[in-house]
Amino acid sequence: MSPRKVPESIKKRLKKHHQEHLLTFWEQLGPDQQQDLLRQIEDLDFLKTDACVEDFIKKAASASIPADFTAAPFYSNSPCGAEQQQKYAEAIKLGKQLISSGKVAAFVVAGGQGTRLGLDGPKGNFPISPVKNKTLFQIFAETILAVSKKYNAVCPWYIMTSPLNHSETVEIFKKNNYYGLNPDDIFIFQQGTFANFSFDGKILLADKDKISVSPDGHGGSLKALHRSGALKDMKKRGVEFVSYFQIDNPLITIFDPLFIGLHALDNSQISSRAVIKAGPEEKVGSFCIADGKIMVIEYSDLPTKLACRRNPDNSLVFGLASIAIHIINLDFIEQLNAKGLSELKASMFSKRHREPSHPASVSLPLHKAVKKIPHLDCHDNFIVPTEPNGIKLESFIFDALPLASRSIILQTLRGEEFGPVKNASGFDSAQTAKEMMICRAASWLESARVSIPRKPDGSIDCVIEIAPGFALDRDDVKAKQNQICKIAAGDKVYLS
Ligand code: UTP
């Protein structure tokens, strides 16, 4: 029977923790809605919520950086010296073997809300390719298909969504016939959520019967892989390495033999790709090492003095930027989950989702983000804020780096592998990403001795798109040199 009255225990609990407003619309709800709201409230762990309000909402976020840290060691994008040259060659060979034997899976985190881009719906459905306007999902799907053909291997694809975009994502894949991939090799699963707060520590309502929640951050993927059964599926297939990338980077090389091979040769548990920072102010995390552990310090936490510190050759001391590309061992993710992976101070938000407490449990710290959060206020007004009005909490994947016994970094060139689509315009936007895709295609073609028309100022005077099925990298283009026609100024060229 559906309750018409709020159980006394719930009333008391809400009062004690200053969240009574969650029942503002109780009398207006139907029995099913009441039941649903009660379930959501029962799911909250109030003691922990209080701690969170205290630590993350009422207090200004304080930087937690190690007392002593130095620049992280890394592999350069091209080998230095004969010995390293040999190691890179060995790594490429091993990487290719691992891909061919089906030991590597693609894993994209696509649960974000893409608020800066202002897109309605999953970001993966954003059209981005310069000539054909292919979406991010399509580009990655075609890449995976091309890799499977090149290496004659099954390359499964794991896609993390959130409860806010899951069904739409599934529909998009169905509607597009899985972009030619075998649906059995695509595993779409959801991440968890955290409650959203107002600046005064009240949990926000999304509707009269709904608590406002946000996805729990890309760090939530480590738990979600386990809970969803994705890890089990990988194990069944013999996957050992997970190639982690973000949905908004169309330049990613998902299956990079060198990166995979170095990771495996060095017995790394989680490895990262990095680019050299554009300058001390670039808003990207910096790799460093503290107590023998590789970690990322967020730009907002790195003191300006350190961010600006330079080496004798004028390069930045902390100039190695994290670009959210990782190879992660399946074993490592399993180990973390077996230990009881929980977000520090935030396992709190949902009893149901909380791991059993375990003395050796592993935690990822929480990060606070001040955001525009649409919500229903207590006077039944639906607020669509134009300015940030609330707080979301999330965990980040790079906080798993110091939990690893071994972790390596491989530098890459920004123009080769990192063109994120974050903003509607300006830097890191669709326009910059498209330009980078054209530039990379031009550079690959030029290294295959194909002449690219350029304006007097050196900028490219044509639009080029290389389909993943035509070439996955520079060497593939060189091998197809003879199939490429002359390109004239103003041409729109699609190589497929
Ligand atoms: P961003 O930090 O860019 O966040 O995510 P976002 O939600 O996409 O965009 P904004 O900040 O609202 O504008 C980086 C990557 O992590 C994924 C995103 O989908 C993107 O691939 N992500 C982020 C998740 O999968 N889950 C999350 O909870 C957050």
Boltz pocket constraint, residues with backbone or C-beta under 6 A from the ligand:
constraints:
  - pocket:
      binder: B
      contacts: [[A, 109], [A, 110], [A, 111], [A, 112], [A, 113], [A, 114], [A, 115], [A, 116], [A, 117], [A, 123], [A, 160], [A, 161], [A, 162], [A, 191], [A, 214], [A, 215], [A, 216], [A, 217], [A, 218], [A, 220], [A, 245], [A, 246], [A, 247], [A, 248], [A, 394], [A, 422]]
      max_distance: 6.0
